[in-house]
Amino acid sequence: DLFQSLRNILAVGLIATPFALVIVLYMLNDEKTVGVTAGMLANATGLLLLAISWLSIGYYLYDMIEPAVEASSFAPISDDPANILVLIFTFVITTLTFVLIGFFMQEKWMLRKQRMQSEILPQTSENASGAAERD
């Protein structure tokens, strides 16, 4: 019973790892937080760690759910209420992780759009002022 409790505590830490990694990657790529954003190597390494942690979580969840699938019943999962709490925690943290990734992607898209508009607008105003001077 002690081993099962230790296993569930470690699982909660493992499941929260991708969320923490996404927060760190977000902060490393935010110009307001750090003066110089992370380079390509740091981002690639962070994404690799994210993939490895999600793979580890997948294996853990498969090991937890496999007896229930083989028995065609949720009895092996519901025998221990901690397993149900781990599954709920997994769902909540994974959802929050994807929301944070979506927020990050939207913010980067909006910044890129603003930069493109700021580059286009000075050229347009220069063209308009040049045409007005010729008239």
DSSP file (Angstrom, degrees, kcal/mol; ACC not computed):
  #  RESIDUE AA STRUCTURE BP1 BP2  ACC     N-H-->O    O-->H-N    N-H-->O    O-->H-N    TCO  KAPPA ALPHA  PHI   PSI    X-CA   Y-CA   Z-CA
    1    1 A D     >        0   0    0      0, 0.0     4,-1.9     0, 0.0     5,-0.1   0.000 360.0 360.0 360.0 -37.7    0.0    0.0    0.0
    2    2 A L  H  >  +     0   0    0      2,-0.2     4,-2.5     1,-0.2     5,-0.2   0.890 360.0  52.9 -64.8 -39.6    2.9    2.3    0.7
    3    3 A F  H  > S+     0   0    0      1,-0.2     4,-2.4     2,-0.2    -1,-0.2   0.900 107.9  50.6 -62.8 -40.8    4.4    1.5   -2.7
    4    4 A Q  H  > S+     0   0    0      2,-0.2     4,-2.1     1,-0.2    -1,-0.2   0.888 110.4  49.5 -64.7 -39.5    1.1    2.4   -4.4
    5    5 A S  H  X S+     0   0    0     -4,-1.9     4,-2.2     2,-0.2    -2,-0.2   0.918 111.7  48.3 -65.3 -43.3    1.0    5.7   -2.6
    6    6 A L  H  X S+     0   0    0     -4,-2.5     4,-2.4     1,-0.2    -2,-0.2   0.901 110.2  52.8 -62.1 -40.7    4.6    6.5   -3.5
    7    7 A R  H  X S+     0   0    0     -4,-2.4     4,-1.9     1,-0.2    -2,-0.2   0.906 110.2  47.3 -61.7 -42.5    3.8    5.6   -7.1
    8    8 A N  H  X S+     0   0    0     -4,-2.1     4,-2.0     2,-0.2    -1,-0.2   0.872 110.7  51.6 -69.2 -36.6    0.8    7.9   -7.2
    9    9 A I  H  X S+     0   0    0     -4,-2.2     4,-1.7     2,-0.2    -2,-0.2   0.923 111.9  46.5 -65.2 -43.4    2.8   10.8   -5.7
   10   10 A L  H  X S+     0   0    0     -4,-2.4     4,-2.4     1,-0.2    -2,-0.2   0.858 109.3  56.1 -65.6 -34.4    5.5   10.3   -8.3
   11   11 A A  H  X S+     0   0    0     -4,-1.9     4,-2.9     2,-0.2    -2,-0.2   0.896 103.9  52.8 -64.6 -39.9    2.9   10.2  -11.0
   12   12 A V  H  X S+     0   0    0     -4,-2.0     4,-1.7     2,-0.2    -1,-0.2   0.917 110.9  47.5 -62.4 -42.2    1.5   13.6  -10.0
   13   13 A G  H  X S+     0   0    0     -4,-1.7     4,-0.7     2,-0.2    -2,-0.2   0.908 113.2  48.1 -63.8 -41.5    5.0   15.0  -10.3
   14   14 A L  H >< S+     0   0    0     -4,-2.4     3,-0.7     1,-0.2    -2,-0.2   0.903 110.8  50.7 -64.7 -41.5    5.5   13.4  -13.6
   15   15 A I  H 3< S+     0   0    0     -4,-2.9     4,-0.4     1,-0.2    -1,-0.2   0.826 109.7  50.3 -68.6 -31.3    2.1   14.6  -14.9
   16   16 A A  H 3X S+     0   0    0     -4,-1.7     4,-2.0    -5,-0.2    -1,-0.2   0.622  89.7  85.2 -81.0 -12.7    2.8   18.2  -13.9
   17   17 A T  H <X S+     0   0    0     -4,-0.7     4,-2.6    -3,-0.7     5,-0.2   0.913  86.1  50.3 -59.5 -48.0    6.2   18.2  -15.6
   18   18 A P  H  > S+     0   0    0      0, 0.0     4,-2.5     0, 0.0    -1,-0.2   0.892 109.3  52.8 -60.2 -36.7    5.0   19.2  -19.1
   19   19 A F  H  > S+     0   0    0     -4,-0.4     4,-2.0     1,-0.2    -2,-0.2   0.926 111.0  46.4 -62.2 -43.8    3.0   22.1  -17.6
   20   20 A A  H  X S+     0   0    0     -4,-2.0     4,-2.3     1,-0.2    -1,-0.2   0.894 111.9  51.6 -65.2 -39.8    6.1   23.4  -15.9
   21   21 A L  H  X S+     0   0    0     -4,-2.6     4,-2.8     1,-0.2    -2,-0.2   0.901 108.8  50.5 -63.7 -40.7    8.2   23.0  -19.0
   22   22 A V  H  X S+     0   0    0     -4,-2.5     4,-2.5     2,-0.2    -1,-0.2   0.893 109.9  50.6 -65.7 -38.9    5.6   24.9  -21.1
   23   23 A I  H  X S+     0   0    0     -4,-2.0     4,-2.5     2,-0.2    -2,-0.2   0.928 111.9  47.5 -63.4 -43.7    5.7   27.7  -18.5
   24   24 A V  H  X S+     0   0    0     -4,-2.3     4,-2.5     2,-0.2    -2,-0.2   0.927 113.3  47.6 -63.4 -45.1    9.5   27.8  -18.6
   25   25 A L  H  X S+     0   0    0     -4,-2.8     4,-1.2     2,-0.2    -1,-0.2   0.895 111.6  51.6 -62.9 -39.2    9.5   27.8  -22.5
   26   26 A Y  H  < S+     0   0    0     -4,-2.5     3,-0.4    -5,-0.2     4,-0.3   0.936 112.2  45.3 -61.6 -46.5    6.9   30.6  -22.5
   27   27 A M  H >< S+     0   0    0     -4,-2.5     3,-1.0     1,-0.2     7,-0.3   0.872 109.9  54.4 -67.8 -36.3    8.9   32.7  -20.1
   28   28 A L  H 3< S+     0   0    0     -4,-2.5    10,-1.8     1,-0.2    -1,-0.2   0.733 112.6  44.4 -68.8 -21.0   12.1   32.1  -22.1
   29   29 A N  T 3< S+     0   0    0     -4,-1.2     2,-0.7    -3,-0.4    -1,-0.2   0.311  89.8  99.9-105.4   7.7   10.5   33.3  -25.3
   30   30 A D    X>  -     0   0    0     -3,-1.0     4,-2.3    -4,-0.3     3,-0.5  -0.854  58.9-157.3 -97.1 117.9    8.7   36.3  -23.8
   31   31 A E  T 34 S+     0   0    0     -2,-0.7    -1,-0.1     1,-0.2    -4,-0.0   0.762  93.0  57.5 -66.6 -24.7   10.7   39.5  -24.5
   32   32 A K  T 34 S+     0   0    0      1,-0.1    -1,-0.2    -3,-0.1     3,-0.1   0.834 111.1  42.1 -73.0 -31.9    9.0   41.3  -21.5
   33   33 A T  T <4 S+     0   0    0     -3,-0.5     2,-0.4     1,-0.2    -2,-0.2   0.931 127.5  21.8 -80.4 -48.5   10.3   38.6  -19.1
   34   34 A V  S  < S-     0   0    0     -4,-2.3    -1,-0.2    -7,-0.3     3,-0.1  -0.913  72.9-132.9-119.9 148.1   13.8   38.2  -20.5
   35   35 A G  S    S+     0   0    0     -2,-0.4     2,-0.5     1,-0.2    -1,-0.1   0.927  97.0  33.7 -65.8 -45.1   15.7   40.8  -22.6
   36   36 A V  S    S-     0   0    0     -3,-0.1    -1,-0.2    -6,-0.0    -6,-0.1  -0.955  88.8-129.3-115.5 126.4   16.8   38.3  -25.2
   37   37 A T        -     0   0    0     -2,-0.5    -8,-0.2     1,-0.1    -9,-0.1  -0.238  36.7 -83.0 -72.7 163.6   14.6   35.4  -26.1
   38   38 A A        -     0   0    0    -10,-1.8    -1,-0.1   -13,-0.2     2,-0.0  -0.276  47.2-120.0 -65.9 149.5   15.8   31.8  -26.1
   39   39 A G     >  -     0   0    0     -3,-0.1     4,-2.1     1,-0.1     5,-0.2  -0.165  30.9 -92.4 -82.8-179.4   17.5   30.5  -29.2
   40   40 A M  H  > S+     0   0    0      1,-0.2     4,-2.6     2,-0.2     5,-0.2   0.874 123.3  53.4 -63.2 -39.5   16.6   27.7  -31.5
   41   41 A L  H  > S+     0   0    0      2,-0.2     4,-2.5     1,-0.2    -1,-0.2   0.915 109.3  47.8 -65.2 -43.2   18.7   25.1  -29.6
   42   42 A A  H  > S+     0   0    0      2,-0.2     4,-2.3     1,-0.2    -1,-0.2   0.907 114.4  46.8 -64.1 -41.6   17.0   25.9  -26.2
   43   43 A N  H  X S+     0   0    0     -4,-2.1     4,-2.4     2,-0.2    -2,-0.2   0.905 112.5  49.3 -67.4 -41.0   13.6   25.8  -27.8
   44   44 A A  H  X S+     0   0    0     -4,-2.6     4,-2.1     2,-0.2    -2,-0.2   0.906 112.0  49.0 -64.6 -41.0   14.3   22.5  -29.5
   45   45 A T  H  X S+     0   0    0     -4,-2.5     4,-2.5     2,-0.2    -2,-0.2   0.911 111.1  50.1 -64.6 -42.1   15.7   21.0  -26.3
   46   46 A G  H  X S+     0   0    0     -4,-2.3     4,-2.1     1,-0.2    -2,-0.2   0.901 111.0  48.5 -62.4 -41.6   12.6   22.1  -24.4
   47   47 A L  H  X S+     0   0    0     -4,-2.4     4,-2.3     2,-0.2    -1,-0.2   0.864 110.3  52.1 -67.0 -35.2   10.3   20.6  -27.0
   48   48 A L  H  X S+     0   0    0     -4,-2.1     4,-2.5     2,-0.2    -2,-0.2   0.928 110.5  47.5 -65.3 -44.8   12.3   17.4  -26.9
   49   49 A L  H  X S+     0   0    0     -4,-2.5     4,-2.4     1,-0.2    -2,-0.2   0.880 111.0  52.7 -61.8 -37.7   12.0   17.3  -23.1
   50   50 A L  H  X S+     0   0    0     -4,-2.1     4,-2.3     2,-0.2    -2,-0.2   0.918 110.1  47.3 -63.4 -44.1    8.3   18.0  -23.5
   51   51 A A  H  X S+     0   0    0     -4,-2.3     4,-2.2     2,-0.2    -2,-0.2   0.904 112.3  49.6 -64.6 -41.9    7.9   15.1  -25.9
   52   52 A I  H  X S+     0   0    0     -4,-2.5     4,-2.3     2,-0.2    -2,-0.2   0.904 111.4  48.6 -65.4 -40.8    9.8   12.7  -23.6
   53   53 A S  H  X S+     0   0    0     -4,-2.4     4,-2.3     2,-0.2    -1,-0.2   0.902 111.6  49.2 -68.6 -38.6    7.7   13.6  -20.6
   54   54 A W  H  X S+     0   0    0     -4,-2.3     4,-2.3     2,-0.2    -1,-0.2   0.879 110.5  51.7 -66.1 -35.7    4.5   13.2  -22.5
   55   55 A L  H  X S+     0   0    0     -4,-2.2     4,-2.1     2,-0.2    -2,-0.2   0.914 109.7  49.2 -64.3 -42.8    5.7    9.8  -23.7
   56   56 A S  H  X S+     0   0    0     -4,-2.3     4,-2.2     2,-0.2    -2,-0.2   0.900 111.0  49.9 -63.1 -41.1    6.5    8.8  -20.1
   57   57 A I  H  X S+     0   0    0     -4,-2.3     4,-3.0     1,-0.2     5,-0.2   0.910 108.4  53.6 -64.0 -41.3    3.1    9.9  -19.0
   58   58 A G  H  X S+     0   0    0     -4,-2.3     4,-2.3     1,-0.2    -2,-0.2   0.909 109.4  47.6 -60.0 -43.1    1.5    7.9  -21.8
   59   59 A Y  H  X S+     0   0    0     -4,-2.1     4,-2.3     2,-0.2    -1,-0.2   0.903 112.3  49.9 -64.6 -40.8    3.3    4.7  -20.7
   60   60 A Y  H  X S+     0   0    0     -4,-2.2     4,-1.8     2,-0.2    -2,-0.2   0.947 112.7  45.8 -63.3 -47.6    2.3    5.3  -17.1
   61   61 A L  H  X S+     0   0    0     -4,-3.0     4,-2.7     1,-0.2     5,-0.2   0.871 110.6  54.1 -64.6 -36.0   -1.4    5.8  -18.0
   62   62 A Y  H  X S+     0   0    0     -4,-2.3     4,-2.6    -5,-0.2    -1,-0.2   0.928 108.5  48.9 -62.9 -43.8   -1.3    2.8  -20.3
   63   63 A D  H  < S+     0   0    0     -4,-2.3    -1,-0.2     1,-0.2    -2,-0.2   0.848 114.2  46.9 -63.5 -33.0    0.0    0.7  -17.4
   64   64 A M  H  < S+     0   0    0     -4,-1.8     4,-0.4    -5,-0.2    -2,-0.2   0.883 120.5  36.1 -74.5 -39.0   -2.8    2.1  -15.1
   65   65 A I  H >X S+     0   0    0     -4,-2.7     4,-2.0     1,-0.2     3,-0.6   0.726  95.8  83.4 -89.9 -22.8   -5.6    1.6  -17.6
   66   66 A E  H 3X S+     0   0    0     -4,-2.6     4,-2.6     1,-0.3     5,-0.2   0.875  89.1  51.5 -53.4 -46.3   -4.5   -1.7  -19.3
   67   67 A P  H 3> S+     0   0    0      0, 0.0     4,-2.0     0, 0.0    -1,-0.3   0.885 110.5  50.3 -60.1 -35.2   -6.0   -4.0  -16.6
   68   68 A A  H <>>S+     0   0    0     -3,-0.6     5,-2.0    -4,-0.4     4,-0.6   0.883 111.1  48.2 -68.7 -37.4   -9.3   -2.2  -16.9
   69   69 A V  H ><5S+     0   0    0     -4,-2.0     3,-0.6     2,-0.2    -1,-0.2   0.916 112.3  48.5 -68.8 -42.3   -9.2   -2.6  -20.7
   70   70 A E  H 3<5S+     0   0    0     -4,-2.6    -2,-0.2     1,-0.2    -1,-0.2   0.863 115.6  44.0 -65.3 -35.1   -8.4   -6.3  -20.5
   71   71 A A  H 3<5S-     0   0    0     -4,-2.0    -1,-0.2     2,-0.3    -2,-0.2   0.522 103.7-132.5 -85.4  -5.2  -11.1   -6.9  -17.9
   72   72 A S  T <<5S+     0   0    0     -3,-0.6     2,-0.3    -4,-0.6    -3,-0.2   0.859  76.9  92.2  52.6  38.0  -13.6   -4.8  -19.9
   73   73 A S  S   <S-     0   0    0     -5,-2.0    -2,-0.3    -6,-0.2    -1,-0.2  -0.988  77.9-133.4-154.5 152.8  -14.4   -3.1  -16.7
   74   74 A F  S >> S+     0   0    0     -2,-0.3     4,-2.7     1,-0.2     3,-0.5   0.311  79.4 104.9 -90.6   9.7  -13.3    0.0  -14.7
   75   75 A A  H 3> S+     0   0    0      1,-0.2     4,-1.2     2,-0.2    -1,-0.2   0.896  73.9  55.1 -58.8 -43.4  -13.1   -2.0  -11.5
   76   76 A P  H 34 S+     0   0    0      0, 0.0     4,-0.3     0, 0.0    -1,-0.2   0.842 114.3  41.6 -61.9 -29.4   -9.3   -2.2  -11.5
   77   77 A I  H X4 S+     0   0    0     -3,-0.5     3,-0.9    -4,-0.2     7,-0.3   0.898 114.7  49.2 -80.1 -42.5   -9.1    1.6  -11.7
   78   78 A S  H 3< S+     0   0    0     -4,-2.7    -1,-0.2     1,-0.2    -3,-0.2   0.557  89.9  82.0 -78.7  -5.9  -11.9    2.3   -9.2
   79   79 A D  T 3< S+     0   0    0     -4,-1.2    -1,-0.2     1,-0.2    -2,-0.1   0.869  98.5  41.4 -62.2 -35.0  -10.5   -0.1   -6.6
   80   80 A D  S X> S-     0   0    0     -3,-0.9     3,-1.3    -4,-0.3     4,-1.0  -0.950  72.3-156.7-116.9 114.1   -8.1    2.6   -5.6
   81   81 A P  H 3> S+     0   0    0      0, 0.0     4,-2.1     0, 0.0     5,-0.2   0.778  92.8  67.0 -60.4 -24.9   -9.6    6.2   -5.3
   82   82 A A  H 3> S+     0   0    0      1,-0.2     4,-2.4     2,-0.2     5,-0.2   0.860  95.2  56.7 -63.9 -34.0   -6.1    7.6   -5.8
   83   83 A N  H <> S+     0   0    0     -3,-1.3     4,-2.2    -6,-0.3    -1,-0.2   0.901 106.4  49.1 -62.9 -40.0   -6.1    6.2   -9.3
   84   84 A I  H  X S+     0   0    0     -4,-1.0     4,-2.4    -7,-0.3    -2,-0.2   0.912 110.9  49.9 -65.6 -41.4   -9.2    8.1  -10.1
   85   85 A L  H  X S+     0   0    0     -4,-2.1     4,-2.7     1,-0.2    -2,-0.2   0.885 109.2  51.9 -64.1 -38.2   -7.7   11.3   -8.7
   86   86 A V  H  X S+     0   0    0     -4,-2.4     4,-2.4     2,-0.2    -1,-0.2   0.905 110.2  49.0 -64.3 -40.8   -4.6   10.8  -10.8
   87   87 A L  H  X S+     0   0    0     -4,-2.2     4,-2.2     2,-0.2    -2,-0.2   0.907 112.7  46.9 -65.7 -41.3   -6.7   10.4  -13.9
   88   88 A I  H  X S+     0   0    0     -4,-2.4     4,-2.5     2,-0.2    -2,-0.2   0.930 112.7  49.6 -64.6 -44.9   -8.6   13.6  -13.1
   89   89 A F  H  X S+     0   0    0     -4,-2.7     4,-2.8     1,-0.2     5,-0.3   0.896 109.5  52.7 -60.3 -40.6   -5.4   15.5  -12.3
   90   90 A T  H  X S+     0   0    0     -4,-2.4     4,-2.4     1,-0.2     5,-0.2   0.927 110.2  47.4 -60.8 -45.5   -4.0   14.2  -15.6
   91   91 A F  H  X S+     0   0    0     -4,-2.2     4,-2.2     2,-0.2    -2,-0.2   0.925 114.8  45.7 -62.2 -45.3   -7.0   15.5  -17.6
   92   92 A V  H  X S+     0   0    0     -4,-2.5     4,-2.5     2,-0.2    -2,-0.2   0.941 115.8  44.2 -66.0 -48.3   -7.0   18.9  -15.9
   93   93 A I  H  X S+     0   0    0     -4,-2.8     4,-2.4     2,-0.2    -1,-0.2   0.894 113.7  50.5 -66.8 -39.5   -3.2   19.5  -16.2
   94   94 A T  H  X S+     0   0    0     -4,-2.4     4,-2.2    -5,-0.3    -1,-0.2   0.912 111.3  49.2 -64.7 -41.0   -3.1   18.3  -19.8
   95   95 A T  H  X S+     0   0    0     -4,-2.2     4,-2.2    -5,-0.2    -2,-0.2   0.932 112.2  47.7 -62.1 -46.0   -6.0   20.6  -20.7
   96   96 A L  H  X S+     0   0    0     -4,-2.5     4,-2.5     1,-0.2    -2,-0.2   0.870 109.4  54.5 -63.5 -36.2   -4.3   23.6  -19.0
   97   97 A T  H  X S+     0   0    0     -4,-2.4     4,-2.3     1,-0.2    -1,-0.2   0.929 110.1  45.3 -63.1 -45.0   -1.0   22.8  -20.8
   98   98 A F  H  X S+     0   0    0     -4,-2.2     4,-2.5     2,-0.2    -1,-0.2   0.846 111.3  53.3 -69.7 -32.2   -2.7   22.9  -24.2
   99   99 A V  H  X S+     0   0    0     -4,-2.2     4,-2.6     2,-0.2    -2,-0.2   0.922 110.3  47.9 -64.5 -42.9   -4.6   26.1  -23.2
  100  100 A L  H  X S+     0   0    0     -4,-2.5     4,-2.5     2,-0.2    -2,-0.2   0.895 111.2  50.2 -64.7 -40.0   -1.2   27.6  -22.3
  101  101 A I  H  X S+     0   0    0     -4,-2.3     4,-2.6     2,-0.2    -1,-0.2   0.923 111.7  48.8 -63.1 -43.3    0.3   26.4  -25.6
  102  102 A G  H  X S+     0   0    0     -4,-2.5     4,-2.5     2,-0.2    -2,-0.2   0.901 110.9  49.9 -62.7 -41.3   -2.6   27.9  -27.5
  103  103 A F  H  X S+     0   0    0     -4,-2.6     4,-2.5     2,-0.2    -1,-0.2   0.915 111.5  49.1 -61.8 -43.7   -2.3   31.2  -25.6
  104  104 A F  H  X S+     0   0    0     -4,-2.5     4,-2.5     2,-0.2    -2,-0.2   0.922 111.8  48.0 -62.4 -45.8    1.4   31.3  -26.4
  105  105 A M  H  X S+     0   0    0     -4,-2.6     4,-2.3     1,-0.2    -2,-0.2   0.903 112.5  49.2 -63.4 -41.5    0.8   30.6  -30.1
  106  106 A Q  H  X S+     0   0    0     -4,-2.5     4,-2.5     2,-0.2    -1,-0.2   0.912 111.3  49.3 -64.4 -42.3   -1.9   33.2  -30.3
  107  107 A E  H  X S+     0   0    0     -4,-2.5     4,-2.4     1,-0.2    -2,-0.2   0.919 112.0  47.6 -64.1 -43.1    0.4   35.8  -28.6
  108  108 A K  H  X S+     0   0    0     -4,-2.5     4,-2.4     2,-0.2    -1,-0.2   0.890 112.1  50.8 -64.5 -38.5    3.3   35.0  -31.0
  109  109 A W  H  X S+     0   0    0     -4,-2.3     4,-2.3     2,-0.2    -2,-0.2   0.912 110.8  48.4 -65.3 -42.3    0.9   35.3  -34.0
  110  110 A M  H  X S+     0   0    0     -4,-2.5     4,-2.4     2,-0.2    -2,-0.2   0.906 112.1  48.9 -65.8 -41.1   -0.4   38.6  -32.8
  111  111 A L  H  X S+     0   0    0     -4,-2.4     4,-2.4     2,-0.2    -2,-0.2   0.915 112.0  48.8 -63.3 -42.7    3.1   40.0  -32.3
  112  112 A R  H  X S+     0   0    0     -4,-2.4     4,-2.2     1,-0.2    -2,-0.2   0.898 111.3  50.2 -64.0 -39.8    4.2   38.8  -35.7
  113  113 A K  H  X S+     0   0    0     -4,-2.3     4,-2.2     2,-0.2    -2,-0.2   0.907 110.6  49.3 -64.6 -42.4    1.1   40.4  -37.3
  114  114 A Q  H  X S+     0   0    0     -4,-2.4     4,-2.3     2,-0.2    -2,-0.2   0.893 111.0  50.0 -64.5 -39.9    1.9   43.7  -35.5
  115  115 A R  H  X S+     0   0    0     -4,-2.4     4,-1.7     2,-0.2    -2,-0.2   0.911 110.3  49.7 -65.4 -41.5    5.5   43.6  -36.6
  116  116 A M  H  X S+     0   0    0     -4,-2.2     4,-1.9     1,-0.2    -2,-0.2   0.911 112.5  47.9 -63.7 -41.1    4.4   43.0  -40.2
  117  117 A Q  H  X S+     0   0    0     -4,-2.2     4,-2.8     1,-0.2    -2,-0.2   0.879 109.9  51.9 -67.2 -37.6    1.9   45.8  -40.1
  118  118 A S  H  < S+     0   0    0     -4,-2.3    -1,-0.2     1,-0.2    -2,-0.2   0.811 111.4  48.0 -70.1 -27.6    4.5   48.2  -38.6
  119  119 A E  H  X S+     0   0    0     -4,-1.7     4,-0.8    -5,-0.2    -1,-0.2   0.840 115.7  44.0 -77.1 -33.5    6.9   47.3  -41.4
  120  120 A I  H  X S+     0   0    0     -4,-1.9     4,-2.2    -5,-0.2    -2,-0.2   0.894 107.0  59.1 -78.3 -41.4    4.3   47.8  -44.1
  121  121 A L  H  X S+     0   0    0     -4,-2.8     4,-2.7     1,-0.2     5,-0.2   0.894 103.2  49.9 -60.5 -44.6    2.8   51.1  -42.7
  122  122 A P  H  > S+     0   0    0      0, 0.0     4,-2.2     0, 0.0    -1,-0.2   0.893 112.0  49.7 -62.3 -35.8    6.0   53.1  -42.9
  123  123 A Q  H  X S+     0   0    0     -4,-0.8     4,-2.2     2,-0.2    -2,-0.2   0.903 111.8  48.4 -66.7 -39.6    6.6   52.0  -46.5
  124  124 A T  H  X S+     0   0    0     -4,-2.2     4,-2.2     2,-0.2    -1,-0.2   0.913 112.8  46.9 -66.4 -42.7    3.0   53.0  -47.4
  125  125 A S  H  X S+     0   0    0     -4,-2.7     4,-2.5     2,-0.2    -1,-0.2   0.859 111.3  52.2 -69.6 -33.4    3.3   56.4  -45.7
  126  126 A E  H  X S+     0   0    0     -4,-2.2     4,-2.3    -5,-0.2    -2,-0.2   0.912 110.4  48.5 -65.3 -42.2    6.7   57.0  -47.4
  127  127 A N  H  X S+     0   0    0     -4,-2.2     4,-1.9     2,-0.2    -2,-0.2   0.894 112.9  48.1 -63.9 -39.8    5.1   56.2  -50.8
  128  128 A A  H  X S+     0   0    0     -4,-2.2     4,-1.9     2,-0.2    -2,-0.2   0.905 113.0  46.9 -68.6 -40.7    2.2   58.5  -50.1
  129  129 A S  H  X S+     0   0    0     -4,-2.5     4,-1.8     2,-0.2    -2,-0.2   0.862 111.7  51.7 -70.6 -33.5    4.4   61.4  -49.0
  130  130 A G  H  X S+     0   0    0     -4,-2.3     4,-1.5     2,-0.2    -1,-0.2   0.878 110.4  48.4 -67.6 -37.7    6.7   60.9  -52.0
  131  131 A A  H  X S+     0   0    0     -4,-1.9     4,-1.1     2,-0.2    -2,-0.2   0.861 110.7  51.3 -69.4 -36.4    3.7   61.0  -54.3
  132  132 A A  H  < S+     0   0    0     -4,-1.9    -2,-0.2     1,-0.2    -1,-0.2   0.859 107.9  52.3 -69.4 -34.7    2.4   64.1  -52.6
  133  133 A E  H  < S+     0   0    0     -4,-1.8    -1,-0.2     1,-0.2    -2,-0.2   0.861 106.4  53.7 -68.8 -34.9    5.8   65.8  -53.0
  134  134 A R  H  <        0   0    0     -4,-1.5    -1,-0.2     1,-0.3    -2,-0.2   0.791 360.0 360.0 -70.0 -26.7    5.8   65.1  -56.7
  135  135 A D     <        0   0    0     -4,-1.1    -1,-0.3    -5,-0.1    -2,-0.2   0.485 360.0 360.0 -80.1 360.0    2.4   66.7  -57.2
